[in-house]
């Protein structure tokens, strides 16, 4: 995945062919609070923040299974 002019191209990502609206996603600090808070974070801090989001999602969804990857979420 690459970031070019605040756009992420997901054309080659698995499962995106079924959802054409996700082939290119615009990241904007005005619309995405996670991106606004972490756009200048290093890889380690970003990983911790993503893990925190996943943990919150698991708690809210009250899921019994563990989400370990993007594929698990899909």
Secondary structure, 3 states (H helix, E strand, C coil): CCEECCEEECCCCCCHHHCHHHCEEECCCCCCHHHHHHCCCCHHHHHHHHHHHHHHHHHHHCCCCCCCCHHHHC
